[in-house]
Protein backbone atom coordinates (compact mmCIF):
# COMPACT_ATOMS: atom_id res chain seq x y z
CA UNK A 1 0.00 0.00 0.00
CA UNK A 2 1.05 3.59 -0.58
CA UNK A 3 -0.11 6.82 0.97
CA UNK A 4 -0.70 9.85 -1.22
CA UNK A 5 -1.55 13.21 0.35
CA UNK A 6 -3.51 15.72 -1.73
CA UNK A 7 -4.61 19.03 -0.20
CA UNK A 8 -4.09 17.65 3.31
CA UNK A 9 -6.27 14.57 2.71
CA UNK A 10 -4.42 11.27 2.95
CA UNK A 11 -5.42 8.45 0.62
CA UNK A 12 -4.16 4.89 1.10
CA UNK A 13 -4.16 2.93 -2.14
CA UNK A 14 -2.47 -0.14 -3.65
CA UNK A 15 1.18 0.24 -4.56
CA UNK A 16 0.62 0.62 -8.31
CA UNK A 17 1.38 3.46 -10.70
CA UNK A 18 -1.45 5.65 -11.95
CA UNK A 19 -3.13 6.35 -8.64
CA UNK A 20 -2.06 9.99 -8.39
CA UNK A 21 -4.13 10.92 -11.47
CA UNK A 22 -7.16 9.07 -10.06
CA UNK A 23 -6.81 10.74 -6.69
CA UNK A 24 -6.39 14.23 -8.10
CA UNK A 25 -9.73 13.78 -9.89
CA UNK A 26 -11.36 12.15 -6.85
CA UNK A 27 -10.11 14.91 -4.57
CA UNK A 28 -11.54 17.59 -6.86
CA UNK A 29 -14.92 15.84 -6.69
CA UNK A 30 -14.61 15.45 -2.93
CA UNK A 31 -13.84 19.15 -2.48
CA UNK A 32 -16.63 20.24 -4.83
CA UNK A 33 -19.42 18.00 -3.52
CA UNK A 34 -18.57 16.77 -0.02
CA UNK A 35 -18.57 20.22 1.57
CA UNK A 36 -22.30 20.54 0.90
CA UNK A 37 -23.18 17.00 1.99
CA UNK A 38 -25.91 17.78 4.54
CA UNK A 39 -28.67 15.45 3.38
CA UNK A 40 -28.71 11.77 2.53
CA UNK A 41 -29.34 12.60 -1.14
CA UNK A 42 -26.34 14.93 -1.24
CA UNK A 43 -24.11 12.36 0.44
CA UNK A 44 -25.30 9.75 -2.06
CA UNK A 45 -24.20 12.14 -4.82
CA UNK A 46 -20.68 12.09 -3.34
CA UNK A 47 -20.62 8.29 -3.47
CA UNK A 48 -21.94 8.26 -7.04
CA UNK A 49 -19.38 10.84 -8.17
CA UNK A 50 -16.45 9.00 -6.55
CA UNK A 51 -17.65 5.72 -8.06
CA UNK A 52 -17.72 7.40 -11.49
CA UNK A 53 -14.17 8.70 -11.00
CA UNK A 54 -12.82 5.32 -9.89
CA UNK A 55 -14.61 3.50 -12.73
CA UNK A 56 -13.01 5.74 -15.39
CA UNK A 57 -9.43 4.71 -14.56
CA UNK A 58 -8.15 1.15 -15.20
CA UNK A 59 -5.90 1.16 -12.11
CA UNK A 60 -8.85 1.80 -9.79
CA UNK A 61 -11.67 0.22 -11.80
CA UNK A 62 -10.42 -3.28 -11.09
CA UNK A 63 -10.98 -2.72 -7.36
CA UNK A 64 -14.62 -1.74 -7.65
CA UNK A 65 -17.23 -4.20 -6.53
CA UNK A 66 -18.19 -6.31 -9.53
CA UNK A 67 -20.01 -9.21 -7.90
CA UNK A 68 -22.87 -8.33 -5.56
CA UNK A 69 -22.63 -11.86 -4.09
CA UNK A 70 -19.23 -10.92 -2.67
CA UNK A 71 -20.40 -7.70 -1.01
CA UNK A 72 -19.12 -8.95 2.38
CA UNK A 73 -15.59 -9.47 1.05
CA UNK A 74 -13.60 -6.54 2.45
CA UNK A 75 -11.16 -6.60 -0.48
CA UNK A 76 -13.79 -6.74 -3.22
CA UNK A 77 -14.27 -2.98 -3.36
CA UNK A 78 -12.08 0.09 -3.05
CA UNK A 79 -14.90 1.70 -1.07
CA UNK A 80 -14.53 -0.90 1.68
CA UNK A 81 -11.04 0.42 2.46
CA UNK A 82 -11.93 3.97 3.44
Number of C-alpha atoms within 10 A of each C-alpha: 8 10 11 15 12 13 9 7 8 11 16 13 17 13 10 11 8 12 20 15 12 18 22 16 13 19 19 14 16 18 12 12 17 17 11 12 15 9 9 9 9 15 16 13 15 22 16 11 16 21 17 13 19 22 16 11 14 12 16 21 17 14 17 16 18 12 10 9 8 12 13 10 12 12 14 18 19 18 15 14 11 7
